[in-house]
């Protein structure tokens, strides 16, 4: 009997807790999925000038934080709630230094050739951002997201102005699938739709 109770306790304690969506005071539904945070605002603003107004999003960040106590480097998946498109953005916001647009940002998934993303051809800024870089080609974006769904981690290499060696950051991909599911589920959970 004692062994049976011990086994049940072990199984219950070793199983990760299921993430449950919760309503955040900022007016959005959120859900933590392993190392990713997914969110869908309560309202869709079809005329918004940035993606926040009409999108759900999920992101993971570096352990390195900047002065605002936010990750210095982030990956963000953005689902357009109007047309269903899923986008991918890389945010670079360390305390010192900024992205050197002459050199590519590189994504490395273990066991595969590195993916070099050059400014102007492979990545671009959108909206009013200067430090958030979106994958420009839809085919390449979709291929990278497909790889993210299959992997546990990616190494992000970002060249900074005035530094010879790029900054390498390990980012977890645990939670990507659940975050995509959350965004799909909550994309239309607003009053006007």
N, C-alpha and C positions, 0 to 999 in steps of 0.2 A: 504494500500500500504506500509506504513511504517513498519507494522508488517511482511509483506511478505519479504521485503528487509532485515529486521533484522533476520528472520528465515534463509534465504539463506546465509547471512554472518556468522551466527552461525554454520551452517552445514559445510561451506567451511573452517572455521577456526578450527573446532573441528576434522576434518578428518586428519589423519596423512599424511604427504607428502609421495608420493611413492618414493622408492629408485630407483635411476637411475644409471646404471653402468657408470663408468668413467675410462679413461685411466690414470694411475698414472705414474709420471716420472721414477719410478723404473722399468718400463717395464712390467706392469701387469694391468689387468682389475680388478677393485674393485667395491664393492657395500656395502653400509651400510644398514643393515636390523635390525632395532630397536637397540638392544644392541649387535649385532654381526657384525663383519667386514668379508666379504668374498673376496677372491682374487684368480685370475688365472693368472700366468705368461704368457707372450707372446710366450714363447718357451718351448718345451718339450725336456728335455735332458734325453734320455732313459738310459744313462750310469751314471747318477748322483749318488753320494754316500750318498745323503740324500733325503728326500721326496720332498724338495722344487723343485728339478729339473724336476720332472715328476708328480706333484700333484697340485690340487687346494686345498685351505684350508679356513676355517672360524673359528673365535675364539671370545670368550668373556672373559673378565678378571675382576679381583677383583678391588674394589675401592682403595685398598691399593696398592701403587706403591713402586717400589724399587729405588735404586740410579740411575738407567738408565732411570727413569721416565716411566717404563713399569709395567704392572700389576704384582704383586708378585705371583698371582695364576691365572691360565688360564685353560680353556677347549678349545680344538681345534679339529675340525672335519677335516679330511684330505681325499680327494677323489683322489685315484690313477687314473691318466688319461689314463694309459695303460690298466688296467683291470677293472676299475669301482668300485673297492672295497672302501668302506668308513671306515676309521679308527677313533679312538678316543684317544686323548692324554691329559694328565693332566700335566701342567707345574708348578713347585714349584721353585720360585726364589726370596724369600724375602731377604732383606738386611742382616739380621742376622738370622742365623740358616739354617739348611738343613734338608731334609726329613730323618726321622729315619726309615730305612728299616726293622727294627725288628717288627714294628707296622704297621697295615694296614691304607691306605688312605680310607676314608669312604665317600660315596655319599648318601645323604638323600633326597629323594623326599617325600614331605609331605604326610602322610597317608599310607606310605608303609614301609616295613622293610628296615633298612639301608643296603647298599651294601658295605661290607668290601672287600677291594682289597689288598691282601697280595703280597709283593714283591717276585718275583720268580715263583709264581703260577698264580696270577691274573693279575699282572702288570709286565712290563719289560721295560728296556731301549733299544733303537734301534739306529742305525747309530752311530754318535759320541756324543750323548747327555749324560749328567749325571743328568739332572734335569727335563727331560721330560719322563713321564711314560705312556706307551701304554697298552691298555687292551689286554691281551695275548690270551684269548680264543675268537674265532670268534662268537660263540653263545652268550656268555655273552656280548660282545661288541655290537652285533646287538640288544640284549634285552635292553641294557642301552640306545642306540640311539633311539630305538622305544619309550621308556619312555620319553626321552628328547623332542621328537616331540609332546608329549601330555601334557607336563607340562609347567608352566611359570617360574619355578625357581628350583634350587637344592642347597643344602648346602654341601659344600666340607669341610671335616675335615682332616687336615694334621698334623700328629705328627712330631714334630721337635726334633732333638737331644738335650738332656739336658733340655727339657721342659716337665713337667708332663702332662699338658693338651694340647690337639691338638689345632691348630689354626682353627677356624671355619670361613668360608667365604661363603657369599650368592652370587650365580651367577645366572644371568638372563638367561632364555632360550627363551625369546621373540626374534624371528628372526631366530631360528633354521631351520624351514621349508623353509623360503625364501632363506636362505643361502645355503641349500642343493639344492634347485631349481637352484640358480645362478651357483653353481659349476657344476651341470649336464649340464646346458646350455652352459657354457663357456669352458668345458673340452676339446673340440676339435677345438676351435677357434684360431688356430695358422696356420702359413703359410705352414708347412710341412705336414699337415694332410688334 
